[in-house]
Amino acid sequence: MALSEMSIRHARITGINYTLDDSDGLTLNVTASGGKIWLFRYYWTGKQKRMSLGCYPQISLKEARTLVAQGINPYERRKTAAPCWGGCGKKLGLVMPRGPGSHDTQQD
């Protein structure tokens, strides 16, 4: 059964990770702490791949379905796009990697 905005908003925190399936390989991963992450499962050159499309509500159900409907290899498209470390990453506790060429001047 396809997801609705209401079923996504009312997804409960259960203390374990679980997924809510939509259609065409789109799933919503609900984390143990209550984060909601869009995942897209697809096959490319005969191999199953999986990638994150972003967090809900930063990426709405309509936007996630539009991304899936484009019919291209999303991983290749993502590699050419600039990384986005705001919003979703901060909510999930992710930290931008630092290394040579990093312009992050914040001290830990």
N, C-alpha and C positions, 0 to 999 in steps of 0.2 A: 504494500500500500504506500502511496506517495505521502511525503511529509507535508505538513501545513505549518504556517507561522505559529499557530496556537500550540500544536503538539511540540514544536521546538522550544517555545517559551516555557512550557510546562514540564519539560524534561527534568526529572528529579535527580538530586545528588544521592547516589546510593553507596558511596564509599569504594566502588570499583568502577573501572572503565567499561563502557558498553557503547554499542553503535546503534544508530537509528538509520535504516535504509530508506533511500528515496528511489529514484529510477536512473537508468543509464550509468550505473557504477558510482553514483553520488551517495555518500554516507555522511552522517554527522557523528563524530566521535565525542561522547560526553565523558569527560575525565572524572576521576574520583573526587577531585576538588571542585567540580562544577563547571570547568571550562568546556566550551563547545567549539570543536574544530572540524571544518569541512575537509573530507578526504575524497579523492577521486581515484577509483580503481579502474584501470584500463589495460588493454593489451597493445603492445607496440612491437612489431616484427616478431610476433609469436611468443612474446614474454609478458607475463603479468607485471604491471608496474602500479605503484601507488604514490600519490603525492598530496600534499596539503594545499588547499586553495585559500585558506585563511580562516579567521575566527568569526564565529557568529557573536554579536550582531554587526561587526564591521563589514562582513560580507553577508548580505541577506540571502534568503532562500532563492529569490528571483535572480540575483546576481550569480550565485553558485550554479544554478541551472543554465544560465546564459554562457558561463565559462565552459561548462561541459558540452553544450550544444555546438560549440565552434568547430569541433571535428578535427582539431590539429593535435600534434603531440604537445601537451601542456608543459612537459619538462623542458623541451627545447625552447619553447617560448619564454619560460621562466628564467632560463640561463641567460637570455639576452636582455632581460629587464633588470633594472636597478633593484638591489635588495631593499626591503622595507622592514626596519627594525622597530617601528613605533607600534603603538596600540596593542595589537595582539601579542607580540613578543614580550612586551612589558607585563601584560596581564598574566602571561604564562610563566613569568620569571626567567625568560631567556635573556642572554646577554650578548651584545654584539661582539663578534670575535675581534681581537686586537692582534696586530702583527705589523710587519713592515708596511709602511704606507698608510697606516691608520691615522685618521685625522681627529680621533677622539682625544681630547685633552683632559678629560675628567680623571681625577686621581681617585684611587680606591682607598 
